[in-house]
Amino acid sequence: MVCLGNICRSPLAEGILKSKVDPSRILVDSAGTAGYHVGSSPDDRSIAIARKFQIDISQQRCRRFVIEDFDRFDHIFVMDQSNYQDVLELAQQESHIRKVRLILEETNLDYEEVPDPYYGGESGFDHVYQLLDNACNVLAERLK
């Protein structure tokens, strides 16, 4: 799961998908395309909205997406077009490119991108949670 800073959207996506799959079979992680918050906890508002749905993301730590992630993961889901392009710029081969998708492509929602809730209020985080929960339901089903 990849967003810009790895403090709002991608930690939520990581936590939501982890809550829906068997962790002994499926590794779920998140990262940011920028290194602004490396080592930090997710945004308090992301932690709070996850907790509202009985998901604890408070122990996650922000990290930056690295080239090795293409080999480490079978699927790379990004939150928006800008981060999609940033991830593709790091791809070194066609097999890397084939792994990268916008997470909302997995749904039948009328949204193409997960909006960044950072500069908005709590309702933005709730909206992002709902979008990601829908996408992760579809992903969890496909990963079974």
C-alpha positions in Angstrom: 0.0 0.0 0.0 1.6 3.3 -1.1 0.7 6.9 -0.6 2.8 10.1 -0.4 3.9 10.3 3.3 2.8 6.9 4.6 1.0 8.5 7.5 -2.7 8.7 6.4 -4.0 6.5 3.6 -1.5 3.7 3.2 -1.3 2.9 6.9 -5.1 2.7 6.9 -5.0 0.4 3.9 -2.4 -1.8 5.5 -4.4 -2.1 8.7 -7.7 -2.8 6.9 -6.3 -5.4 4.6 -4.4 -7.1 7.4 -7.6 -7.4 9.4 -9.2 -9.3 6.4 -6.5 -11.8 5.5 -4.5 -14.6 7.1 -1.3 -12.9 8.2 0.6 -16.3 8.2 0.0 -16.5 4.4 -0.1 -12.8 3.2 2.3 -10.1 4.0 0.8 -6.6 4.0 2.9 -3.5 4.3 2.8 0.2 3.5 5.2 2.9 2.4 5.3 6.4 1.1 6.9 7.8 -2.0 8.4 10.7 -0.1 10.6 10.4 3.0 9.0 13.2 5.1 7.9 11.0 8.0 10.2 8.0 8.0 10.1 6.3 11.4 7.0 8.2 12.6 3.7 6.8 13.6 0.7 7.2 11.4 -1.3 10.4 11.7 -3.4 10.5 14.9 -6.5 10.9 12.9 -5.8 7.7 10.9 -5.1 5.9 14.2 -8.4 7.1 15.6 -10.5 6.1 12.5 -8.9 2.7 12.4 -9.5 2.2 16.2 -13.2 3.2 15.6 -13.4 0.0 13.5 -11.4 -2.1 16.0 -8.1 -2.0 14.0 -4.9 -1.0 15.7 -2.4 0.8 13.4 -0.6 2.6 16.2 2.5 0.4 16.1 3.1 1.0 12.3 6.1 3.1 11.4 6.4 5.2 8.3 8.9 4.1 5.7 9.8 5.1 2.1 9.0 3.0 -0.9 12.2 1.5 -2.2 13.2 -0.4 -5.4 13.5 -3.7 -3.5 9.8 -3.5 -2.8 9.2 -4.6 -6.4 10.8 -7.9 -5.6 9.5 -8.2 -2.1 5.8 -7.9 -3.0 3.5 -9.5 -5.6 1.1 -6.5 -5.7 1.7 -2.8 -5.1 -1.4 -0.7 -4.6 -1.2 3.0 -4.7 -3.7 5.6 -3.6 -3.6 8.1 -6.4 -2.3 8.9 -9.8 0.6 11.1 -8.6 2.0 8.3 -6.4 1.3 5.8 -9.1 3.6 7.7 -11.4 6.3 8.1 -8.7 6.3 4.3 -8.1 6.5 3.6 -11.9 9.5 5.9 -12.2 11.4 3.5 -9.9 10.4 0.4 -11.9 13.4 -1.2 -13.6 11.6 -3.8 -15.6 8.3 -4.7 -17.1 7.5 -7.2 -14.4 7.7 -4.4 -11.8 5.3 -2.2 -13.8 2.7 -5.0 -14.0 2.6 -5.2 -10.1 1.5 -1.6 -9.7 -2.2 -0.6 -9.6 -4.4 2.1 -8.2 -6.2 0.5 -5.3 -9.6 1.8 -6.3 -9.3 0.0 -9.6 -10.3 -3.0 -7.6 -13.7 -1.6 -6.8 -16.9 -0.6 -8.7 -16.9 2.8 -6.9 -17.2 6.1 -8.8 -13.7 7.1 -7.5 -10.4 6.6 -9.3 -8.2 7.9 -6.5 -8.2 7.8 -2.7 -8.2 11.5 -1.7 -5.6 12.7 0.7 -7.4 13.6 4.0 -4.3 15.3 5.6 -5.5 18.9 5.3 -9.2 18.2 6.0 -11.2 17.2 9.0 -12.3 14.0 10.5 -15.0 13.4 7.9 -12.2 13.1 5.3 -10.6 10.3 7.2 -13.9 8.5 7.6 -14.5 8.8 3.8 -11.0 7.5 3.1 -11.6 4.6 5.5 -14.8 3.6 3.7 -13.2 3.7 0.3 -10.3 1.6 1.5 -12.5 -0.8 3.3 -14.5 -1.4 0.1 -11.3 -2.0 -1.9 -9.8 -4.2 0.8 -12.9 -6.4 0.8 -12.4 -7.0 -2.9 -8.7 -7.6 -2.5 -9.1 -10.0 0.4 -11.6 -12.0 -1.6 -9.3 -12.2 -4.5 -6.3 -13.2 -2.4 -8.2 -16.2 -0.9 
